[in-house]
Amino acid sequence: MASMNRLHQWICSSGRWARGVEQKLLPWALDGVELGTGTLEIGPGYGATTRVLARRAPGRLSVLEVDAEFAGKLQDVYGGRVEVVHGDGTSMPFPDGGFDTVVCFTMLHHVPSPEQQDRLFAEARRVLRPGGVFAGCDGRASTAFRLLHLGDTYVPVPPETLPRRLRAAGFGPAEVTLGKGRFRFRAVRE
């Protein structure tokens, strides 16, 4: 399980973070991405991204959360509107090809090792239908980002390595776009 220090927990559960996610982060991360009739979000945490996706996704929305407490709280909030599953992104309890879109936002750096990140990428590909899109964003390594994560699980993904890693997981060419302090990505299952 990924850990988060108290400051990080406070920030990610704040109204300010939720507003930023809705007004800036998700519009940028999903610019040009069409959510399909079945969307999976990996690692929603406190659910700021899920709240936006629940309104934006045109079809079924499922979320996979590794932390049992967070998964329980998401279930309480979303009930029957969103399928909430407690599980690990490196070993997803979903059938092959069951989703049109798989997304994750600001959570890859909480996956405990590059090897586990690569397993998550392979699992995202497995649960996508052919032609499905894997998209999301994460923070770029910096001193400030590291300080926010003192005592956390913190394994940043170097954005320049992501196209190669996604290709190795079985995706077609990946698009990575750098932004201020973060990057977004998208790749298609061929």
WOBELBEL-V601984 format. One record per backbone hydrogen bond with DSSP energy under -1.0 kcal/mol. NH is the residue of the N-H (numbers start at 1). CO is the residue of the C=O. E is the energy in kcal/mol with one decimal. If there is no record, write none. Layout:
BEGIN
nh=NH co=CO e=E
nh=NH co=CO e=E
END
This chain:
BEGIN
nh=9 co=5 e=-2.5
nh=10 co=6 e=-2.7
nh=11 co=7 e=-2.5
nh=12 co=8 e=-2.6
nh=13 co=9 e=-1.4
nh=14 co=11 e=-1.4
nh=18 co=14 e=-2.0
nh=19 co=15 e=-2.5
nh=20 co=16 e=-2.3
nh=21 co=17 e=-2.6
nh=22 co=18 e=-2.2
nh=23 co=19 e=-3.0
nh=24 co=20 e=-2.4
nh=25 co=20 e=-2.4
nh=26 co=21 e=-2.6
nh=28 co=24 e=-2.1
nh=29 co=25 e=-3.1
nh=30 co=26 e=-2.6
nh=31 co=28 e=-1.1
nh=33 co=30 e=-2.6
nh=39 co=60 e=-2.8
nh=40 co=101 e=-2.5
nh=41 co=62 e=-2.7
nh=42 co=103 e=-2.8
nh=43 co=64 e=-3.2
nh=47 co=44 e=-2.4
nh=51 co=47 e=-2.3
nh=53 co=49 e=-2.7
nh=54 co=50 e=-2.9
nh=56 co=52 e=-1.7
nh=57 co=53 e=-3.3
nh=60 co=37 e=-2.4
nh=62 co=39 e=-2.8
nh=63 co=83 e=-2.9
nh=64 co=41 e=-2.6
nh=65 co=85 e=-2.5
nh=71 co=67 e=-2.6
nh=72 co=68 e=-2.3
nh=73 co=69 e=-2.1
nh=74 co=70 e=-2.7
nh=75 co=71 e=-2.3
nh=76 co=72 e=-2.1
nh=77 co=73 e=-2.1
nh=78 co=74 e=-3.1
nh=79 co=75 e=-2.3
nh=81 co=78 e=-2.6
nh=83 co=61 e=-2.3
nh=85 co=63 e=-2.7
nh=87 co=65 e=-1.6
nh=91 co=88 e=-1.7
nh=97 co=126 e=-2.4
nh=98 co=95 e=-1.1
nh=99 co=127 e=-2.1
nh=100 co=38 e=-2.4
nh=101 co=38 e=-1.9
nh=102 co=133 e=-2.5
nh=103 co=40 e=-3.0
nh=104 co=135 e=-1.3
nh=106 co=137 e=-2.2
nh=110 co=107 e=-2.1
nh=111 co=108 e=-1.7
nh=117 co=113 e=-2.3
nh=118 co=114 e=-2.5
nh=119 co=115 e=-1.8
nh=120 co=116 e=-2.3
nh=121 co=117 e=-2.3
nh=122 co=118 e=-2.2
nh=123 co=119 e=-2.5
nh=124 co=120 e=-2.6
nh=125 co=121 e=-2.1
nh=126 co=122 e=-2.3
nh=127 co=123 e=-2.2
nh=129 co=99 e=-2.7
nh=131 co=189 e=-3.5
nh=132 co=129 e=-2.5
nh=133 co=100 e=-1.9
nh=134 co=187 e=-3.0
nh=135 co=102 e=-2.5
nh=136 co=185 e=-1.9
nh=137 co=104 e=-1.5
nh=138 co=183 e=-2.1
nh=140 co=181 e=-2.6
nh=146 co=142 e=-2.3
nh=147 co=143 e=-2.5
nh=148 co=144 e=-2.0
nh=150 co=147 e=-1.4
nh=152 co=149 e=-2.8
nh=153 co=3 e=-1.8
nh=155 co=109 e=-3.2
nh=161 co=158 e=-2.1
nh=165 co=161 e=-2.2
nh=166 co=162 e=-2.9
nh=167 co=163 e=-2.1
nh=168 co=164 e=-2.3
nh=169 co=165 e=-1.1
nh=170 co=167 e=-1.7
nh=171 co=166 e=-2.3
nh=172 co=188 e=-2.8
nh=175 co=186 e=-2.9
nh=177 co=184 e=-2.4
nh=179 co=182 e=-3.3
nh=183 co=138 e=-2.5
nh=184 co=177 e=-2.5
nh=185 co=136 e=-2.5
nh=186 co=175 e=-1.6
nh=187 co=134 e=-2.2
nh=189 co=132 e=-2.7
END
